[in-house]
Amino acid sequence: MGAPDNDKEPIIEFKDVHKSFGKNYVHKGINLAIYRGETIALIGGSGQGKTVLLKELTGLMYPDQGRVIVEGKDVTRMREKELLDIRKDVGFLFQGAALFDSLNVKENIAYSLREHFKLDNEEIERRVTEKLKLVGLGDPAVAKLMPEELSGGMKKRVGLARAIATDPKIIIYDEPTTGLDPTNVRRINNMIRYLQEKLGVTSIGVTHDMESIFEFADRIAMIWKGKIIGVGTVEEMRNSDDDIIREFIAGTLPMDDI
């Protein structure tokens, strides 16, 4: 784990991104480069625009000004068909796993494969089995379980298997450890790191769980009052000269400032 090779071309770039909702300015010139194969954590108080940034990355929301570049292509100028191609390269692990209650584990993981790819049943079966093994759920009986039969930790891992089913180049983790006990928090953190190493994916984590960030992140980027005020390795950010960054990470920033 460490800083990325910044001599490489970024896989994602936010260039002078501005976004407002009425008089509420969420982004006031966001600039951030994310490098292929790294795991970066986005931090900042609630309402600072972290989720909006992810929506801009996938074309679910457009900035008012600026550019969002993914693999050399400007997302802000894409039509829906082009955006669908970009989204196929992005996997999501949502906060609550967001499994379909009416589908069993296998059907949940297979859903995006059936929707977006022309694969036969044998290939879909192979991929589902492979991804379940990758997240430590290789027992064939698990594939037949319904979501209500799963523990919180298992739901997260099934959600992760679904996120990587399409072999994405980028994985977005939205509060991946929320609501989990310490054992499962550690398991998910290890899984994020393992999948980065095993699959070579670029990972973006949005979470308030600083202990988890210390475990899985190569770099941290902090959004504050519409701008990125700092980017660096875990140690660089923990020892930052910026009082806001250092106090936010330490959990000592006054509530009035958040």
Residue pairs with C-beta under 8 A, 6 or more apart in sequence:
1 193
1 218
2 218
2 233
3 218
3 219
3 232
3 233
4 35
4 36
4 37
4 38
4 218
4 219
5 35
6 33
6 35
8 35
8 36
9 36
9 72
10 33
10 34
10 35
10 36
10 69
11 34
11 35
11 36
11 70
11 71
11 169
11 170
11 202
12 32
12 33
12 34
12 57
12 68
12 69
12 70
12 170
12 202
12 204
13 32
13 33
13 34
13 67
13 68
13 69
14 30
14 31
14 32
14 33
14 53
14 56
14 57
14 66
14 67
14 68
14 69
15 31
15 66
15 67
15 68
15 69
16 29
16 30
16 31
16 65
16 66
16 67
17 27
17 29
17 30
17 31
17 53
17 56
17 63
17 65
17 66
17 67
17 68
18 25
18 27
18 28
18 29
18 30
18 63
18 64
18 65
18 66
19 25
19 26
19 27
19 49
19 52
19 56
19 61
19 63
19 64
20 26
20 27
20 64
25 226
26 47
26 48
26 49
26 52
26 226
27 49
27 52
27 53
27 63
27 66
27 226
27 227
28 225
28 226
28 227
29 66
29 226
29 227
30 49
30 53
30 66
30 223
30 226
30 227
30 228
31 227
31 228
32 221
32 228
32 231
34 40
34 202
34 204
35 202
36 169
36 202
37 196
37 200
37 201
37 202
38 196
38 202
38 203
38 218
38 219
39 192
39 193
39 196
39 202
39 203
39 204
39 205
39 216
39 217
39 218
39 219
40 203
40 204
40 205
40 217
40 218
40 219
40 220
40 221
41 204
41 205
41 206
41 207
41 213
41 216
41 217
41 219
41 220
41 221
42 50
42 53
42 204
42 205
42 206
42 221
42 222
42 223
43 50
43 207
43 208
43 210
43 213
43 220
43 221
43 222
43 223
43 248
43 249
44 50
44 222
44 223
44 224
44 248
45 224
45 248
45 258
46 258
48 223
48 224
48 225
48 226
49 223
49 226
50 206
50 223
51 174
51 206
52 61
53 223
54 172
54 174
54 204
54 206
55 61
56 62
56 63
56 68
56 75
56 76
57 68
57 70
57 75
57 90
57 172
57 204
58 75
58 83
58 86
58 87
58 90
59 75
59 76
59 78
59 83
59 86
59 87
62 76
63 76
66 76
67 74
67 76
68 74
68 75
68 76
69 75
70 86
70 89
70 170
71 89
71 169
73 82
73 86
75 83
75 86
78 86
84 116
88 116
88 117
88 166
88 168
89 166
89 168
89 169
89 170
90 168
90 169
90 170
90 171
90 172
91 162
91 163
91 164
91 165
91 166
91 168
91 170
91 171
91 172
91 201
92 163
92 171
92 172
92 174
93 156
93 159
93 160
93 163
93 171
93 172
93 173
93 174
93 176
94 159
94 174
95 174
95 175
95 176
95 178
96 155
96 179
97 147
97 155
97 156
97 158
97 159
98 159
99 108
99 147
99 150
99 155
99 158
99 159
99 162
100 107
100 108
100 111
100 147
101 146
101 147
101 148
103 111
103 146
103 147
104 143
104 144
104 145
104 146
105 132
105 137
105 142
105 143
105 144
105 145
105 146
105 147
105 150
105 158
106 125
106 128
106 143
106 144
108 147
108 158
108 162
109 127
109 128
109 131
109 132
109 158
109 161
109 162
109 165
110 124
110 127
110 128
110 165
111 162
112 162
112 165
112 166
113 119
113 124
113 127
113 128
113 165
113 166
114 124
116 166
117 166
119 127
127 165
128 143
128 161
128 165
129 138
129 140
129 143
131 161
131 162
131 164
131 165
132 138
132 142
132 143
132 158
132 161
134 161
134 164
134 195
134 198
135 157
135 158
135 160
135 161
135 191
136 157
136 187
136 191
137 154
137 157
137 158
137 161
142 154
147 155
147 158
150 158
151 184
152 179
152 180
152 181
152 184
153 180
153 181
153 183
153 184
153 187
153 188
156 176
156 177
156 180
156 184
156 188
157 187
157 188
157 191
160 188
160 191
160 195
163 171
164 171
164 195
164 199
164 201
167 199
168 201
169 201
169 202
170 201
170 202
170 203
170 204
171 195
171 201
171 202
171 203
171 204
172 203
172 204
172 205
172 206
173 192
173 203
173 204
173 205
173 206
173 207
174 206
174 207
175 206
175 207
175 208
175 209
176 188
176 192
176 205
176 207
176 212
177 184
177 185
177 188
177 189
177 207
177 209
177 212
178 207
178 209
180 188
185 209
185 211
185 212
186 215
188 212
189 212
189 215
189 216
190 215
192 203
192 205
192 216
193 215
193 216
195 201
195 203
196 203
203 216
205 212
205 213
205 216
205 217
207 213
210 249
210 251
213 220
213 234
214 234
217 234
218 233
219 231
219 232
219 233
219 234
220 230
220 231
220 232
220 233
220 234
220 237
220 249
221 228
221 230
221 231
222 228
222 229
222 230
222 231
222 237
222 244
222 245
222 248
223 229
224 244
224 245
229 242
229 244
229 245
230 237
230 240
230 242
230 245
232 240
237 245
237 246
237 249
238 246
238 249
238 250
239 246
240 246
240 249
244 253
244 257
247 253
248 258
